[in-house]
Amino acid sequence: MTGSPLAAEIKPTVSGAPWRERAEEALIPPLVALLVALICGDLLILSYGQSPAAVYRLLLEGTWGNAYGFGQVLYKATTLAFTGLAVSFGLRAGLFNIGGESQLAAGGFAAALTGLALPVGTPLILALPLCMIAAGAAGGVAGSVPAYLKTRFGAHEVIVTIMLNFIVLALLNWFIAGHLHVPETLHTPEIHAGVLPRLADISPQFHGSAANLALIVAVLAAGVVWFYLFRSRGGYDLRAVGLQPSAAEYGGISVGRVWLRALTLSGMIAGIGGINYVLGYKHYYEDGFASGAGFMGIAVALVGRNHPIGVLVAAFFFATLSQGGLAIHAFVPKQMMDVLQGVVILAVAVSVPEVRRILRGARRRSDA
Amino acid sequence: MKEREAAVRLSGIEKSFGAIMANHGASLEVMPGEIHALVGENGAGKSTLMRILGGLMKPDAGRVEVNGRDVTGWSTNDAIAAGIGIVHQHFMLVPTLSVAENLVLGCEPKTRGVVLDYNRAADDVRKLSSETGLVIAPERLVSDLSVGEAQRVEILKVLFRGARILVLDEPTAVLSPPEVRELWAVLRRLRDKGNTIVLITHRLDEVVELSDTITVMRAGQTVARIKTSETTPAEIARLMVGREVSLSAGKRVQPIARPTNVRPDQGLDVRNLGITGSHGVRVVDGVTFKVQPGEILGIAGVEGNGQTELIEALAGLRTVAGGEILIDGNDITRRSVAIRHDAGLSHIPEDRHRRGLILEYTVADNLILGLQKHFAKRGVIDGDRVLENALEEISSFDIRPPNPVLPARALSGGNQQKVVVAREMGRSFSVLLASQPTRGVDVGAIEFIHQQLLDARAKGKAILLVSAELNEVLALSDRIAVMYRGKFAVVMPSAEASEEVLGEYMIGTKKGNAA
């Protein structure tokens, strides 16, 4: 019965206005935010008596301009991609996961334990999945606790995930300091198996940078998250709960079960991010390695508009700023980059509804 | 009488929102020192008219006069300064502040211009309390107040700002009977002190008890202005719900031959259902009924008498306090929404924005809400089938614009409703709950949806219809139940019912046969 004439009649609209509209609404706010940040950056640089052009050139040279810098950007982007995906996944279900910090640390810790437990010489094809499962499980457990408390007692996930950060990080610290550390340090011994090849192993000009195979895992993870959110029944339910819980309930979706699933999976994604540092870079778990990356994930999700592709781009962008801060250190304090990050986040947060309203107004005028 | 200046005179008011005419030739004349009831069905335009009076909206045409002065198009601040105080249906109080702090909010008395003079604020409140009889301790926190007390604070708040013309929007919707009586006493006292009161309501018993004059609105228009002493509830009800032009007026469904091979337990069977509401009140109290295959049972009643709660409980969206619900003989009283779907329940919810649709989702995605599992294989949704299904429903229900990937938000209200109806009537079901199925829908779509319901009835579906439109209930139902204060006041064959008869049960002047 699906008459092809009707389908043909619809097609132009499908590829036409709504898509352009959606692309505009997705892209313009971050671009406006970037512009605002650039202007603020100019003013800051000028206030140090430096030339903005020179500083930005230096920033680009130090990040994208040479293989080492670019590798470092990719390395940093990898962890941010995982924590950003984790936060955005929760937000799609209407939940704010602020526990990325501890979930990432727990994941890294579990990956290190697994790598230590495996016999020397375990092939990567076996060791990597095992480490990832362990990391995901650890992050998932950390994520499921607030989810359970929310569904069972109505405890707000923001409070619980924040508080759980302290508990989990303190527990890990106690494990490391009391039981597992190499003397005089706060890290575990080197893992026996699961070491990821670095980019430098494939292409020597990346020598010295920490970028590694976890980058591929991050991109794949973004793909999996995209597929789950937009193609699976679970994702349909999850987004429905995030957008309109009472309609989801009406549609036979168990809101509590979706919350439980969403926060657990969110924790798992953050947890798997731990492999970037542990398997890819240092080959051991070190106390405090996750510091900041979990919270940065919130900014990445925000700027990435909770879309997996957006998250990857935002992770790359924030990693560039962070690495760029080191490159321009000679001219301006590297904390300037922290300020710029803050400006971008604020500008995105403000510009989303603002820019939308302007876009809608412009469209209405052009329609009229 | 004639020489007296009207306190409020609105004449020839026009106001439209897009294609919807909220006010179309609305007028209102309120004399000083009277309690004036503004009645009408939901969507008759009462609230819009009051918003125009309060300066929250500007009319497209017409004239607003207060105490003889032309104030058309004034602002909220002008309205407040002129002594108009609107008490909204939803409380606008800060729960963490005390009564006194809430009252002085925005015009706080201060010592040396900085520090809040708390004692003076409390004294002011106490003084106003004793003058009006709205007794409330100024130091209590608003969050500790009962609903009735919070409303008293709302009224005090507008009086505190010097209001002499009070507009109360559905003030009794949330009150218990003793609180209602107290409120009446307060309003009478305020009137006797020379205040003018406009009472918006659709509960006719209140109108008759309290008001001096009544203005009836219907479909955005003022249809009557009568002295309360010269009318009857039945007449008001007729003015409220009657339509000069109505597609379904006078039409009645013909009884159809019931399917013969029906088992006695088929259809919907509700036994002694009880539901407890938010304030511990029994909102549905011992309701028992059956809907048989091939039958439409219509539930009439003034809104807020438990219909919403009843439907939500049947749909699995509200827990029941007691009783049983059976579909085709299966007890589903405590089953999940999903299990009820499988048992053969379909549900057109009364609020399409909150329940029926996910506005950000596309039309195609909305058309599978509740049916996800039938469109998924091993957890993956089959996009082609979703689109195919959407194109089918769009063409058979004439959903416009015929674009399955448009977000539901972009559709007009009528077309949004068609999406909901298409989905719920398109699935396989044996029992349909149709709650306000044509609310906010244009005339053509109403006819279409009515035909769909009758077709489903002819196919042997059991249909429970709840509607605020008496015409709709009368035109479609085989039997009609009237719900009043959580109970079925009466259940009668449609052939014996008329607007007049139903109206009397609806306002409780007549008690009926039903348990």
Contacts between the chains, C-beta under 8 A, distances in Angstrom:
chain1	res1	chain2	res2	distance
A	1	B	392	5.6
A	1	B	395	7.9
A	2	B	388	4.9
A	2	B	391	4.8
A	2	B	392	6.0
A	3	B	391	7.7
A	3	B	395	7.1
A	6	B	391	5.8
A	6	B	394	7.7
A	6	B	395	5.9
A	6	B	402	6.7
A	7	B	391	6.3
A	9	B	402	7.2
A	10	B	391	7.5
A	10	B	402	6.3
A	10	B	403	5.6
A	10	B	404	6.8
A	13	B	401	7.5
A	13	B	403	4.9
A	13	B	405	7.8
A	13	B	406	7.7
A	14	B	403	7.1
A	14	B	405	5.3
A	18	B	403	7.7
A	18	B	405	6.0
A	18	B	406	6.2
A	18	B	407	7.8
A	231	B	380	5.9
A	231	B	381	6.2
A	231	B	383	7.3
A	232	B	376	7.5
A	232	B	379	5.3
A	232	B	380	5.4
A	232	B	381	6.4
A	233	B	372	5.0
A	233	B	373	6.7
A	233	B	375	7.9
A	233	B	376	3.9
A	233	B	379	5.4
A	233	B	380	7.1
A	233	B	381	5.5
A	234	B	379	6.3
A	236	B	365	7.0
A	236	B	368	8.0
A	236	B	372	5.5
A	236	B	381	5.9
A	237	B	372	6.7
A	239	B	361	7.8
A	240	B	358	5.4
A	240	B	361	7.2
A	240	B	369	7.1
A	243	B	358	5.2
A	243	B	359	7.6
A	243	B	360	5.0
A	243	B	361	7.1
A	244	B	354	7.5
A	244	B	357	7.7
A	244	B	358	4.6
A	244	B	359	6.9
A	244	B	360	7.7
A	246	B	354	5.2
A	246	B	355	5.6
A	247	B	354	6.8
A	247	B	355	5.4
A	247	B	356	6.8
A	247	B	357	6.2
A	247	B	358	5.0
A	247	B	369	7.0
A	248	B	358	7.3
A	249	B	317	6.3
A	249	B	337	6.7
A	250	B	315	7.3
A	250	B	317	6.4
A	250	B	337	6.9
A	250	B	347	7.3
A	250	B	349	6.0
A	250	B	355	4.3
A	250	B	356	7.0
A	250	B	369	7.7
A	250	B	370	7.2
A	251	B	337	7.5
A	251	B	369	4.1
A	251	B	370	4.1
A	251	B	372	7.5
A	252	B	336	7.1
A	252	B	337	4.2
A	252	B	338	3.7
A	252	B	340	7.9
A	252	B	341	5.4
A	252	B	370	5.1
A	253	B	338	7.9
A	253	B	372	7.9
A	254	B	336	7.0
A	254	B	338	7.7
